[in-house]
Amino acid sequence: MRRSLFYLFFLTLLACTEAEQDENEVRLLSGQWQLSNISGGLTGSSTDFNPGELKWNINLFASVVSVSSNLDENDPKRGQFPLANGVYSFDLIQQEEELRYTYDFIVEGERLGTLSWRQNRLRLDAGTAADGLLYVFSR
């Protein structure tokens, strides 16, 4: 009986820890992200961004992303990003169960790509397999 109770307690402890870990990982998405690189496309080009040039502020609880850019209107880097300055509503739709923290990123009803994150790195893959772009953000 004691052995059964011990196993039950241990399994409960494991389940709580995993749920807390999932919640913490999702919480990691909220907050400010700075675009650091865009790569891919037909030419396979790569463009680096300086800190503060383009920022996202993600609010998971309100399901909005605020986009702000310090780039000049005529800067060619500005045209590489699909969202202008503003506040946008978004949805995250988890892809496969095995691909934790990998979601379809849908902004204002339009799918922008696959969003994935780990700690201080956020990636938006807008179809690099089909000549799309990869946007890499950091904290």
N, C-alpha and C positions, 0 to 999 in steps of 0.2 A: 504494500500500500504506500509506504513512504517513497519507494522507488518511483511509483506511478506519479505521485504528487510532485516529486522532484522534476521528472521529465515534463510534466504539465507546466510547472513554474518556469522551467528553462525555455520551453517553446513560447510561452507568453512573453517572456523577456526578449527573446529574439524577434518576435513579431513587432513589438513596440519599438525596438531599436530600428528596424528596417523602415517602419512607417515614419518615425522621426527623421531618419536620414532622407527619405523621399521628400518630406515637407521642407527640410532645409535646402535640398538641391533646387526645388522649385522656387523657394524664397531667394536663392542666389540670382535668379533671372531678374528680379525687381531691382530697380535702381538705375544709375547712370552708366552708360556704355559709350565709349568713344571709338569711332571708326578708325582702324589702323591700316587696313589694306583692302583693295579690290583687285581681284585677279580673274583671269579666264577670258571668255569671249572668243570670237573667231580668231583673233590674233594671238591669244594667250598672253596678253599684256598684264602687267602688274603695276598698280599705282599705290604708293604709300601716302598716308595722311598723317599730318602732324597732330599732336594732342590738342583737342579743343576745336579742330576745324569742323567736325561734324559729330554731333552727340545725339544719343537716344536716351530718353528717360522713360523706363518701362514701369508702369504701375499695374501689377497683376490684379490687385483687388478691384480696380476700376476698369480693367481691361482696356487701357489706353497707352499709347506710346507718343511721347512728345519729341519731335524732331527739331533740332536747332543747328544751324550752320553759320560759321563765321567766314565762309568763303565768299569772295566777291562774285557778283552776278555773272561776270565774264570769265571767271576761272573755269577752265575745261574740266577740272575735277568735279565741279558742282553738277554737271550734266550726267555723271556716271551713276548717280544715286536715284532710285525711283520715287522717293518721297521728298516733297518740298518742306520747308519749315511749316510746322503746324502740329496739331494734336489729332491723332487718329485712333479710332476704336479698332480692336483686333480680337481674333479668336485663335486659340491654339488647339489643334486637333492631333492627339497622339497618334503616331504611326503604329508600328508594330509593338507588341508587348515587350519583345526582346530588345528593342531599341529605346532604352530608357533615355529620357530627356531629349528626344528627337520628335519634333512636332511640325505639322504643316502650319505655316504662319500666314494667316488670312487677315489682311488689312482692308477695312471698308468693303468687305465682301469679295476682294480679289486675292487669290493666292500669290504671295510673293516668293515663296520657296520653302525650303526645309530649314527650320531653326533648331540648332542644337547648342548646348552649352556645358561647360565644365569649369567650375571655380571662376577664374578671371578671364575666360575666353568664350566669346559668343560667335557663332558662325551662322550666316544666312546663305544657304546654297540655292541659288536661283536657276538651277539646271545646268551645272558645269558639265555634265555628261553630254548635253546637247548644245554646247557653245554658249551656255549662260554664264553668269558671273557668280563669284564667291566673295561675300562681304565678311570681313573678319573684324570683330570689335574686341576691345579690351577694357579693363577697368583702370 
